[in-house]
Amino acid sequence: METLNKVQMLNTFLAKVKQLRGFGDMNSYFLASQFKGIDEKVKENQVNEIISEFSSPETFNEGKTHFIDGINALIDDILHN
């Protein structure tokens, strides 16, 4: 049951990330910092890379894509282990 709760929580978190509007959306930094505490498998350098990509209008969308991919990978890992 705990696996289901964790996946539900990650899906809710993923929906918030998908709603990020673009460069300058301060929720992007808040969500990235929250991502660190979600699971021990989330590495600090992964989060720092996402934050770095959020800091430029040219790389924001790439950062958002990496963020979404990271959450999806974590969900897949939880479901398959």
PyMOL Python script that loads the backbone (N, CA, C, O; Angstrom):
from pymol import cmd

cmd.read_pdbstr("""\
ATOM      1  N   MET A   1       0.816  -1.195   0.000  1.00  0.00           N
ATOM      2  CA  MET A   1       0.000   0.000   0.000  1.00  0.00           C
ATOM      3  C   MET A   1       0.861   1.261   0.000  1.00  0.00           C
ATOM      4  O   MET A   1       0.508   2.264  -0.621  1.00  0.00           O
ATOM      5  N   GLU A   2       1.992   1.201   0.702  1.00  0.00           N
ATOM      6  CA  GLU A   2       2.857   2.374   0.744  1.00  0.00           C
ATOM      7  C   GLU A   2       3.364   2.737  -0.650  1.00  0.00           C
ATOM      8  O   GLU A   2       3.525   3.916  -0.965  1.00  0.00           O
ATOM      9  N   THR A   3       3.614   1.735  -1.479  1.00  0.00           N
ATOM     10  CA  THR A   3       4.058   2.001  -2.845  1.00  0.00           C
ATOM     11  C   THR A   3       3.006   2.804  -3.597  1.00  0.00           C
ATOM     12  O   THR A   3       3.335   3.759  -4.302  1.00  0.00           O
ATOM     13  N   LEU A   4       1.761   2.425  -3.451  1.00  0.00           N
ATOM     14  CA  LEU A   4       0.673   3.134  -4.123  1.00  0.00           C
ATOM     15  C   LEU A   4       0.601   4.583  -3.653  1.00  0.00           C
ATOM     16  O   LEU A   4       0.425   5.492  -4.464  1.00  0.00           O
ATOM     17  N   ASN A   5       0.737   4.802  -2.350  1.00  0.00           N
ATOM     18  CA  ASN A   5       0.710   6.167  -1.815  1.00  0.00           C
ATOM     19  C   ASN A   5       1.860   7.000  -2.356  1.00  0.00           C
ATOM     20  O   ASN A   5       1.679   8.170  -2.692  1.00  0.00           O
ATOM     21  N   LYS A   6       3.041   6.402  -2.440  1.00  0.00           N
ATOM     22  CA  LYS A   6       4.207   7.129  -2.944  1.00  0.00           C
ATOM     23  C   LYS A   6       4.011   7.484  -4.418  1.00  0.00           C
ATOM     24  O   LYS A   6       4.327   8.598  -4.835  1.00  0.00           O
ATOM     25  N   VAL A   7       3.495   6.552  -5.198  1.00  0.00           N
ATOM     26  CA  VAL A   7       3.248   6.807  -6.617  1.00  0.00           C
ATOM     27  C   VAL A   7       2.181   7.890  -6.779  1.00  0.00           C
ATOM     28  O   VAL A   7       2.313   8.758  -7.641  1.00  0.00           O
ATOM     29  N   GLN A   8       1.135   7.850  -5.970  1.00  0.00           N
ATOM     30  CA  GLN A   8       0.101   8.891  -6.032  1.00  0.00           C
ATOM     31  C   GLN A   8       0.693  10.257  -5.703  1.00  0.00           C
ATOM     32  O   GLN A   8       0.394  11.246  -6.373  1.00  0.00           O
ATOM     33  N   MET A   9       1.531  10.309  -4.674  1.00  0.00           N
ATOM     34  CA  MET A   9       2.166  11.560  -4.281  1.00  0.00           C
ATOM     35  C   MET A   9       3.069  12.078  -5.406  1.00  0.00           C
ATOM     36  O   MET A   9       3.080  13.274  -5.696  1.00  0.00           O
ATOM     37  N   LEU A  10       3.821  11.176  -6.033  1.00  0.00           N
ATOM     38  CA  LEU A  10       4.697  11.580  -7.136  1.00  0.00           C
ATOM     39  C   LEU A  10       3.888  12.039  -8.346  1.00  0.00           C
ATOM     40  O   LEU A  10       4.289  12.978  -9.034  1.00  0.00           O
ATOM     41  N   ASN A  11       2.767  11.398  -8.613  1.00  0.00           N
ATOM     42  CA  ASN A  11       1.913  11.834  -9.725  1.00  0.00           C
ATOM     43  C   ASN A  11       1.339  13.224  -9.469  1.00  0.00           C
ATOM     44  O   ASN A  11       1.233  14.031 -10.392  1.00  0.00           O
ATOM     45  N   THR A  12       0.971  13.506  -8.230  1.00  0.00           N
ATOM     46  CA  THR A  12       0.496  14.844  -7.866  1.00  0.00           C
ATOM     47  C   THR A  12       1.619  15.860  -8.032  1.00  0.00           C
ATOM     48  O   THR A  12       1.408  16.954  -8.556  1.00  0.00           O
ATOM     49  N   PHE A  13       2.808  15.491  -7.583  1.00  0.00           N
ATOM     50  CA  PHE A  13       3.976  16.355  -7.715  1.00  0.00           C
ATOM     51  C   PHE A  13       4.290  16.600  -9.193  1.00  0.00           C
ATOM     52  O   PHE A  13       4.598  17.724  -9.590  1.00  0.00           O
ATOM     53  N   LEU A  14       4.210  15.548  -9.998  1.00  0.00           N
ATOM     54  CA  LEU A  14       4.456  15.652 -11.436  1.00  0.00           C
ATOM     55  C   LEU A  14       3.478  16.626 -12.089  1.00  0.00           C
ATOM     56  O   LEU A  14       3.866  17.411 -12.954  1.00  0.00           O
ATOM     57  N   ALA A  15       2.227  16.577 -11.683  1.00  0.00           N
ATOM     58  CA  ALA A  15       1.226  17.505 -12.236  1.00  0.00           C
ATOM     59  C   ALA A  15       1.607  18.951 -11.932  1.00  0.00           C
ATOM     60  O   ALA A  15       1.423  19.828 -12.776  1.00  0.00           O
ATOM     61  N   LYS A  16       2.134  19.206 -10.736  1.00  0.00           N
ATOM     62  CA  LYS A  16       2.569  20.564 -10.378  1.00  0.00           C
ATOM     63  C   LYS A  16       3.734  21.009 -11.258  1.00  0.00           C
ATOM     64  O   LYS A  16       3.785  22.159 -11.694  1.00  0.00           O
ATOM     65  N   VAL A  17       4.665  20.098 -11.515  1.00  0.00           N
ATOM     66  CA  VAL A  17       5.818  20.428 -12.359  1.00  0.00           C
ATOM     67  C   VAL A  17       5.353  20.724 -13.782  1.00  0.00           C
ATOM     68  O   VAL A  17       5.847  21.660 -14.411  1.00  0.00           O
ATOM     69  N   LYS A  18       4.423  19.950 -14.285  1.00  0.00           N
ATOM     70  CA  LYS A  18       3.919  20.164 -15.644  1.00  0.00           C
ATOM     71  C   LYS A  18       3.206  21.503 -15.788  1.00  0.00           C
ATOM     72  O   LYS A  18       3.095  22.026 -16.896  1.00  0.00           O
ATOM     73  N   GLN A  19       2.720  22.065 -14.679  1.00  0.00           N
ATOM     74  CA  GLN A  19       2.020  23.349 -14.715  1.00  0.00           C
ATOM     75  C   GLN A  19       2.966  24.547 -14.684  1.00  0.00           C
ATOM     76  O   GLN A  19       2.510  25.684 -14.809  1.00  0.00           O
ATOM     77  N   LEU A  20       4.256  24.325 -14.522  1.00  0.00           N
ATOM     78  CA  LEU A  20       5.197  25.449 -14.500  1.00  0.00           C
ATOM     79  C   LEU A  20       5.077  26.218 -15.804  1.00  0.00           C
ATOM     80  O   LEU A  20       5.037  25.632 -16.886  1.00  0.00           O
ATOM     81  N   ARG A  21       5.019  27.549 -15.684  1.00  0.00           N
ATOM     82  CA  ARG A  21       4.708  28.391 -16.837  1.00  0.00           C
ATOM     83  C   ARG A  21       5.921  28.804 -17.654  1.00  0.00           C
ATOM     84  O   ARG A  21       5.790  29.079 -18.847  1.00  0.00           O
ATOM     85  N   GLY A  22       7.072  28.853 -17.056  1.00  0.00           N
ATOM     86  CA  GLY A  22       8.238  29.276 -17.812  1.00  0.00           C
ATOM     87  C   GLY A  22       9.234  29.999 -16.938  1.00  0.00           C
ATOM     88  O   GLY A  22       9.084  30.069 -15.718  1.00  0.00           O
ATOM     89  N   PHE A  23      10.249  30.532 -17.578  1.00  0.00           N
ATOM     90  CA  PHE A  23      11.313  31.234 -16.872  1.00  0.00           C
ATOM     91  C   PHE A  23      10.725  32.319 -15.975  1.00  0.00           C
ATOM     92  O   PHE A  23       9.861  33.091 -16.391  1.00  0.00           O
ATOM     93  N   GLY A  24      11.208  32.361 -14.752  1.00  0.00           N
ATOM     94  CA  GLY A  24      10.731  33.352 -13.795  1.00  0.00           C
ATOM     95  C   GLY A  24       9.633  32.839 -12.884  1.00  0.00           C
ATOM     96  O   GLY A  24       9.269  33.514 -11.921  1.00  0.00           O
ATOM     97  N   ASP A  25       9.098  31.660 -13.165  1.00  0.00           N
ATOM     98  CA  ASP A  25       8.085  31.060 -12.298  1.00  0.00           C
ATOM     99  C   ASP A  25       8.795  30.572 -11.037  1.00  0.00           C
ATOM    100  O   ASP A  25       9.505  29.567 -11.067  1.00  0.00           O
ATOM    101  N   MET A  26       8.601  31.281  -9.941  1.00  0.00           N
ATOM    102  CA  MET A  26       9.319  30.956  -8.710  1.00  0.00           C
ATOM    103  C   MET A  26       8.944  29.585  -8.156  1.00  0.00           C
ATOM    104  O   MET A  26       9.688  29.022  -7.352  1.00  0.00           O
ATOM    105  N   ASN A  27       7.824  29.049  -8.565  1.00  0.00           N
ATOM    106  CA  ASN A  27       7.472  27.695  -8.140  1.00  0.00           C
ATOM    107  C   ASN A  27       8.476  26.675  -8.656  1.00  0.00           C
ATOM    108  O   ASN A  27       8.625  25.607  -8.063  1.00  0.00           O
ATOM    109  N   SER A  28       9.167  26.983  -9.748  1.00  0.00           N
ATOM    110  CA  SER A  28      10.138  26.039 -10.293  1.00  0.00           C
ATOM    111  C   SER A  28      11.241  25.753  -9.278  1.00  0.00           C
ATOM    112  O   SER A  28      11.631  24.599  -9.101  1.00  0.00           O
ATOM    113  N   TYR A  29      11.742  26.776  -8.617  1.00  0.00           N
ATOM    114  CA  TYR A  29      12.801  26.587  -7.627  1.00  0.00           C
ATOM    115  C   TYR A  29      12.268  25.886  -6.382  1.00  0.00           C
ATOM    116  O   TYR A  29      12.945  25.038  -5.800  1.00  0.00           O
ATOM    117  N   PHE A  30      11.067  26.240  -5.982  1.00  0.00           N
ATOM    118  CA  PHE A  30      10.441  25.611  -4.820  1.00  0.00           C
ATOM    119  C   PHE A  30      10.243  24.114  -5.067  1.00  0.00           C
ATOM    120  O   PHE A  30      10.577  23.294  -4.211  1.00  0.00           O
ATOM    121  N   LEU A  31       9.703  23.759  -6.227  1.00  0.00           N
ATOM    122  CA  LEU A  31       9.464  22.352  -6.541  1.00  0.00           C
ATOM    123  C   LEU A  31      10.772  21.581  -6.671  1.00  0.00           C
ATOM    124  O   LEU A  31      10.867  20.436  -6.229  1.00  0.00           O
ATOM    125  N   ALA A  32      11.777  22.204  -7.275  1.00  0.00           N
ATOM    126  CA  ALA A  32      13.071  21.533  -7.406  1.00  0.00           C
ATOM    127  C   ALA A  32      13.663  21.241  -6.033  1.00  0.00           C
ATOM    128  O   ALA A  32      14.207  20.160  -5.811  1.00  0.00           O
ATOM    129  N   SER A  33      13.565  22.184  -5.119  1.00  0.00           N
ATOM    130  CA  SER A  33      14.107  21.945  -3.783  1.00  0.00           C
ATOM    131  C   SER A  33      13.286  20.892  -3.040  1.00  0.00           C
ATOM    132  O   SER A  33      13.844  20.135  -2.245  1.00  0.00           O
ATOM    133  N   GLN A  34      11.993  20.825  -3.276  1.00  0.00           N
ATOM    134  CA  GLN A  34      11.156  19.781  -2.674  1.00  0.00           C
ATOM    135  C   GLN A  34      11.526  18.403  -3.218  1.00  0.00           C
ATOM    136  O   GLN A  34      11.439  17.406  -2.502  1.00  0.00           O
ATOM    137  N   PHE A  35      11.935  18.350  -4.471  1.00  0.00           N
ATOM    138  CA  PHE A  35      12.273  17.085  -5.121  1.00  0.00           C
ATOM    139  C   PHE A  35      13.400  16.375  -4.375  1.00  0.00           C
ATOM    140  O   PHE A  35      13.429  15.145  -4.319  1.00  0.00           O
ATOM    141  N   LYS A  36      14.327  17.142  -3.803  1.00  0.00           N
ATOM    142  CA  LYS A  36      15.441  16.545  -3.050  1.00  0.00           C
ATOM    143  C   LYS A  36      14.948  15.658  -1.921  1.00  0.00           C
ATOM    144  O   LYS A  36      15.525  14.600  -1.669  1.00  0.00           O
ATOM    145  N   GLY A  37      13.896  16.072  -1.240  1.00  0.00           N
ATOM    146  CA  GLY A  37      13.430  15.343  -0.074  1.00  0.00           C
ATOM    147  C   GLY A  37      12.414  14.256  -0.352  1.00  0.00           C
ATOM    148  O   GLY A  37      11.958  13.585   0.574  1.00  0.00           O
ATOM    149  N   ILE A  38      12.058  14.073  -1.591  1.00  0.00           N
ATOM    150  CA  ILE A  38      11.001  13.108  -1.920  1.00  0.00           C
ATOM    151  C   ILE A  38      11.466  11.666  -1.767  1.00  0.00           C
ATOM    152  O   ILE A  38      10.723  10.825  -1.262  1.00  0.00           O
ATOM    153  N   ASP A  39      12.678  11.378  -2.193  1.00  0.00           N
ATOM    154  CA  ASP A  39      13.176  10.006  -2.166  1.00  0.00           C
ATOM    155  C   ASP A  39      14.690  10.032  -2.085  1.00  0.00           C
ATOM    156  O   ASP A  39      15.337  10.928  -2.627  1.00  0.00           O
ATOM    157  N   GLU A  40      15.249   9.047  -1.405  1.00  0.00           N
ATOM    158  CA  GLU A  40      16.709   8.988  -1.267  1.00  0.00           C
ATOM    159  C   GLU A  40      17.418   8.743  -2.595  1.00  0.00           C
ATOM    160  O   GLU A  40      18.624   8.966  -2.699  1.00  0.00           O
ATOM    161  N   LYS A  41      16.693   8.293  -3.602  1.00  0.00           N
ATOM    162  CA  LYS A  41      17.299   8.049  -4.913  1.00  0.00           C
ATOM    163  C   LYS A  41      17.527   9.335  -5.704  1.00  0.00           C
ATOM    164  O   LYS A  41      18.254   9.336  -6.698  1.00  0.00           O
ATOM    165  N   VAL A  42      16.911  10.422  -5.265  1.00  0.00           N
ATOM    166  CA  VAL A  42      17.089  11.710  -5.938  1.00  0.00           C
ATOM    167  C   VAL A  42      18.423  12.292  -5.489  1.00  0.00           C
ATOM    168  O   VAL A  42      18.626  12.568  -4.307  1.00  0.00           O
ATOM    169  N   LYS A  43      19.312  12.471  -6.429  1.00  0.00           N
ATOM    170  CA  LYS A  43      20.664  12.958  -6.133  1.00  0.00           C
ATOM    171  C   LYS A  43      20.698  14.478  -6.148  1.00  0.00           C
ATOM    172  O   LYS A  43      20.013  15.124  -6.941  1.00  0.00           O
ATOM    173  N   GLU A  44      21.503  15.031  -5.263  1.00  0.00           N
ATOM    174  CA  GLU A  44      21.605  16.489  -5.161  1.00  0.00           C
ATOM    175  C   GLU A  44      22.110  17.102  -6.463  1.00  0.00           C
ATOM    176  O   GLU A  44      21.643  18.170  -6.861  1.00  0.00           O
ATOM    177  N   ASN A  45      23.061  16.440  -7.135  1.00  0.00           N
ATOM    178  CA  ASN A  45      23.573  17.015  -8.387  1.00  0.00           C
ATOM    179  C   ASN A  45      22.501  17.035  -9.478  1.00  0.00           C
ATOM    180  O   ASN A  45      22.517  17.909 -10.344  1.00  0.00           O
ATOM    181  N   GLN A  46      21.572  16.083  -9.440  1.00  0.00           N
ATOM    182  CA  GLN A  46      20.458  16.074 -10.394  1.00  0.00           C
ATOM    183  C   GLN A  46      19.569  17.298 -10.161  1.00  0.00           C
ATOM    184  O   GLN A  46      19.161  17.965 -11.111  1.00  0.00           O
ATOM    185  N   VAL A  47      19.279  17.581  -8.913  1.00  0.00           N
ATOM    186  CA  VAL A  47      18.447  18.737  -8.566  1.00  0.00           C
ATOM    187  C   VAL A  47      19.177  20.034  -8.901  1.00  0.00           C
ATOM    188  O   VAL A  47      18.572  20.968  -9.427  1.00  0.00           O
ATOM    189  N   ASN A  48      20.469  20.096  -8.600  1.00  0.00           N
ATOM    190  CA  ASN A  48      21.248  21.301  -8.903  1.00  0.00           C
ATOM    191  C   ASN A  48      21.288  21.576 -10.404  1.00  0.00           C
ATOM    192  O   ASN A  48      21.262  22.732 -10.825  1.00  0.00           O
ATOM    193  N   GLU A  49      21.351  20.521 -11.205  1.00  0.00           N
ATOM    194  CA  GLU A  49      21.340  20.691 -12.663  1.00  0.00           C
ATOM    195  C   GLU A  49      19.998  21.261 -13.129  1.00  0.00           C
ATOM    196  O   GLU A  49      19.958  22.142 -13.988  1.00  0.00           O
ATOM    197  N   ILE A  50      18.916  20.762 -12.567  1.00  0.00           N
ATOM    198  CA  ILE A  50      17.581  21.269 -12.914  1.00  0.00           C
ATOM    199  C   ILE A  50      17.470  22.738 -12.530  1.00  0.00           C
ATOM    200  O   ILE A  50      16.989  23.550 -13.319  1.00  0.00           O
ATOM    201  N   ILE A  51      17.909  23.084 -11.328  1.00  0.00           N
ATOM    202  CA  ILE A  51      17.858  24.476 -10.872  1.00  0.00           C
ATOM    203  C   ILE A  51      18.688  25.366 -11.783  1.00  0.00           C
ATOM    204  O   ILE A  51      18.273  26.475 -12.120  1.00  0.00           O
ATOM    205  N   SER A  52      19.851  24.886 -12.180  1.00  0.00           N
ATOM    206  CA  SER A  52      20.710  25.651 -13.087  1.00  0.00           C
ATOM    207  C   SER A  52      20.010  25.895 -14.422  1.00  0.00           C
ATOM    208  O   SER A  52      20.089  26.989 -14.979  1.00  0.00           O
ATOM    209  N   GLU A  53      19.330  24.877 -14.927  1.00  0.00           N
ATOM    210  CA  GLU A  53      18.613  25.029 -16.197  1.00  0.00           C
ATOM    211  C   GLU A  53      17.419  25.974 -16.058  1.00  0.00           C
ATOM    212  O   GLU A  53      17.057  26.657 -17.015  1.00  0.00           O
ATOM    213  N   PHE A  54      16.814  26.017 -14.889  1.00  0.00           N
ATOM    214  CA  PHE A  54      15.698  26.937 -14.649  1.00  0.00           C
ATOM    215  C   PHE A  54      16.146  28.393 -14.608  1.00  0.00           C
ATOM    216  O   PHE A  54      15.316  29.295 -14.720  1.00  0.00           O
ATOM    217  N   SER A  55      17.434  28.634 -14.448  1.00  0.00           N
ATOM    218  CA  SER A  55      17.922  30.002 -14.237  1.00  0.00           C
ATOM    219  C   SER A  55      18.130  30.793 -15.524  1.00  0.00           C
ATOM    220  O   SER A  55      18.621  31.921 -15.479  1.00  0.00           O
ATOM    221  N   SER A  56      17.767  30.223 -16.661  1.00  0.00           N
ATOM    222  CA  SER A  56      17.933  30.926 -17.930  1.00  0.00           C
ATOM    223  C   SER A  56      16.710  30.692 -18.816  1.00  0.00           C
ATOM    224  O   SER A  56      16.199  29.574 -18.882  1.00  0.00           O
ATOM    225  N   PRO A  57      16.239  31.735 -19.494  1.00  0.00           N
ATOM    226  CA  PRO A  57      15.088  31.539 -20.388  1.00  0.00           C
ATOM    227  C   PRO A  57      15.402  30.561 -21.520  1.00  0.00           C
ATOM    228  O   PRO A  57      14.509  29.882 -22.026  1.00  0.00           O
ATOM    229  N   GLU A  58      16.675  30.494 -21.912  1.00  0.00           N
ATOM    230  CA  GLU A  58      17.065  29.605 -23.014  1.00  0.00           C
ATOM    231  C   GLU A  58      17.053  28.135 -22.605  1.00  0.00           C
ATOM    232  O   GLU A  58      16.875  27.263 -23.456  1.00  0.00           O
ATOM    233  N   THR A  59      17.238  27.845 -21.325  1.00  0.00           N
ATOM    234  CA  THR A  59      17.338  26.450 -20.886  1.00  0.00           C
ATOM    235  C   THR A  59      16.190  26.015 -19.976  1.00  0.00           C
ATOM    236  O   THR A  59      16.170  24.874 -19.514  1.00  0.00           O
ATOM    237  N   PHE A  60      15.234  26.911 -19.712  1.00  0.00           N
ATOM    238  CA  PHE A  60      14.142  26.568 -18.796  1.00  0.00           C
ATOM    239  C   PHE A  60      13.379  25.334 -19.271  1.00  0.00           C
ATOM    240  O   PHE A  60      13.151  24.413 -18.487  1.00  0.00           O
ATOM    241  N   ASN A  61      12.986  25.304 -20.528  1.00  0.00           N
ATOM    242  CA  ASN A  61      12.192  24.174 -21.032  1.00  0.00           C
ATOM    243  C   ASN A  61      12.965  22.867 -20.953  1.00  0.00           C
ATOM    244  O   ASN A  61      12.387  21.816 -20.676  1.00  0.00           O
ATOM    245  N   GLU A  62      14.269  22.927 -21.194  1.00  0.00           N
ATOM    246  CA  GLU A  62      15.108  21.735 -21.069  1.00  0.00           C
ATOM    247  C   GLU A  62      15.119  21.260 -19.615  1.00  0.00           C
ATOM    248  O   GLU A  62      15.035  20.061 -19.346  1.00  0.00           O
ATOM    249  N   GLY A  63      15.221  22.204 -18.689  1.00  0.00           N
ATOM    250  CA  GLY A  63      15.185  21.858 -17.273  1.00  0.00           C
ATOM    251  C   GLY A  63      13.862  21.235 -16.874  1.00  0.00           C
ATOM    252  O   GLY A  63      13.826  20.268 -16.113  1.00  0.00           O
ATOM    253  N   LYS A  64      12.780  21.787 -17.385  1.00  0.00           N
ATOM    254  CA  LYS A  64      11.455  21.244 -17.085  1.00  0.00           C
ATOM    255  C   LYS A  64      11.336  19.819 -17.620  1.00  0.00           C
ATOM    256  O   LYS A  64      10.789  18.943 -16.951  1.00  0.00           O
ATOM    257  N   THR A  65      11.847  19.593 -18.822  1.00  0.00           N
ATOM    258  CA  THR A  65      11.824  18.250 -19.403  1.00  0.00           C
ATOM    259  C   THR A  65      12.647  17.281 -18.564  1.00  0.00           C
ATOM    260  O   THR A  65      12.206  16.162 -18.302  1.00  0.00           O
ATOM    261  N   HIS A  66      13.845  17.701 -18.136  1.00  0.00           N
ATOM    262  CA  HIS A  66      14.675  16.843 -17.279  1.00  0.00           C
ATOM    263  C   HIS A  66      13.966  16.543 -15.958  1.00  0.00           C
ATOM    264  O   HIS A  66      14.023  15.423 -15.451  1.00  0.00           O
ATOM    265  N   PHE A  67      13.306  17.548 -15.418  1.00  0.00           N
ATOM    266  CA  PHE A  67      12.573  17.391 -14.165  1.00  0.00           C
ATOM    267  C   PHE A  67      11.470  16.348 -14.333  1.00  0.00           C
ATOM    268  O   PHE A  67      11.349  15.434 -13.518  1.00  0.00           O
ATOM    269  N   ILE A  68      10.675  16.483 -15.379  1.00  0.00           N
ATOM    270  CA  ILE A  68       9.580  15.545 -15.645  1.00  0.00           C
ATOM    271  C   ILE A  68      10.128  14.141 -15.875  1.00  0.00           C
ATOM    272  O   ILE A  68       9.583  13.168 -15.355  1.00  0.00           O
ATOM    273  N   ASP A  69      11.205  14.032 -16.651  1.00  0.00           N
ATOM    274  CA  ASP A  69      11.819  12.725 -16.907  1.00  0.00           C
ATOM    275  C   ASP A  69      12.319  12.086 -15.616  1.00  0.00           C
ATOM    276  O   ASP A  69      12.185  10.878 -15.424  1.00  0.00           O
ATOM    277  N   GLY A  70      12.895  12.899 -14.730  1.00  0.00           N
ATOM    278  CA  GLY A  70      13.395  12.383 -13.456  1.00  0.00           C
ATOM    279  C   GLY A  70      12.274  11.848 -12.575  1.00  0.00           C
ATOM    280  O   GLY A  70      12.424  10.805 -11.939  1.00  0.00           O
ATOM    281  N   ILE A  71      11.167  12.553 -12.539  1.00  0.00           N
ATOM    282  CA  ILE A  71      10.020  12.101 -11.740  1.00  0.00           C
ATOM    283  C   ILE A  71       9.442  10.820 -12.342  1.00  0.00           C
ATOM    284  O   ILE A  71       9.126   9.880 -11.613  1.00  0.00           O
ATOM    285  N   ASN A  72       9.304  10.780 -13.665  1.00  0.00           N
ATOM    286  CA  ASN A  72       8.787   9.571 -14.318  1.00  0.00           C
ATOM    287  C   ASN A  72       9.703   8.376 -14.086  1.00  0.00           C
ATOM    288  O   ASN A  72       9.221   7.262 -13.878  1.00  0.00           O
ATOM    289  N   ALA A  73      11.014   8.591 -14.118  1.00  0.00           N
ATOM    290  CA  ALA A  73      11.969   7.510 -13.865  1.00  0.00           C
ATOM    291  C   ALA A  73      11.828   7.001 -12.435  1.00  0.00           C
ATOM    292  O   ALA A  73      11.903   5.796 -12.192  1.00  0.00           O
ATOM    293  N   LEU A  74      11.626   7.902 -11.505  1.00  0.00           N
ATOM    294  CA  LEU A  74      11.444   7.512 -10.105  1.00  0.00           C
ATOM    295  C   LEU A  74      10.158   6.707  -9.938  1.00  0.00           C
ATOM    296  O   LEU A  74      10.144   5.704  -9.224  1.00  0.00           O
ATOM    297  N   ILE A  75       9.089   7.134 -10.584  1.00  0.00           N
ATOM    298  CA  ILE A  75       7.824   6.387 -10.528  1.00  0.00           C
ATOM    299  C   ILE A  75       8.013   4.992 -11.116  1.00  0.00           C
ATOM    300  O   ILE A  75       7.568   4.008 -10.525  1.00  0.00           O
ATOM    301  N   ASP A  76       8.667   4.896 -12.274  1.00  0.00           N
ATOM    302  CA  ASP A  76       8.918   3.591 -12.897  1.00  0.00           C
ATOM    303  C   ASP A  76       9.742   2.696 -11.986  1.00  0.00           C
ATOM    304  O   ASP A  76       9.465   1.504 -11.860  1.00  0.00           O
ATOM    305  N   ASP A  77      10.756   3.273 -11.352  1.00  0.00           N
ATOM    306  CA  ASP A  77      11.615   2.509 -10.449  1.00  0.00           C
ATOM    307  C   ASP A  77      10.811   1.962  -9.273  1.00  0.00           C
ATOM    308  O   ASP A  77      10.987   0.808  -8.882  1.00  0.00           O
ATOM    309  N   ILE A  78       9.944   2.776  -8.717  1.00  0.00           N
ATOM    310  CA  ILE A  78       9.120   2.338  -7.583  1.00  0.00           C
ATOM    311  C   ILE A  78       8.162   1.226  -8.011  1.00  0.00           C
ATOM    312  O   ILE A  78       7.977   0.247  -7.287  1.00  0.00           O
ATOM    313  N   LEU A  79       7.562   1.379  -9.176  1.00  0.00           N
ATOM    314  CA  LEU A  79       6.589   0.385  -9.640  1.00  0.00           C
ATOM    315  C   LEU A  79       7.228  -0.942 -10.030  1.00  0.00           C
ATOM    316  O   LEU A  79       6.578  -1.985  -9.956  1.00  0.00           O
ATOM    317  N   HIS A  80       8.481  -0.915 -10.442  1.00  0.00           N
ATOM    318  CA  HIS A  80       9.125  -2.134 -10.931  1.00  0.00           C
ATOM    319  C   HIS A  80      10.089  -2.751  -9.935  1.00  0.00           C
ATOM    320  O   HIS A  80      10.787  -3.710 -10.266  1.00  0.00           O
ATOM    321  N   ASN A  81      10.141  -2.228  -8.736  1.00  0.00           N
ATOM    322  CA  ASN A  81      11.022  -2.811  -7.705  1.00  0.00           C
ATOM    323  C   ASN A  81      10.264  -3.106  -6.448  1.00  0.00           C
ATOM    324  O   ASN A  81      10.842  -3.597  -5.479  1.00  0.00           O
TER     325      ASN A  81
END
""", "prot")
cmd.dss("prot")
cmd.show_as("cartoon", "prot")
cmd.util.cbc("prot")
cmd.orient("prot")
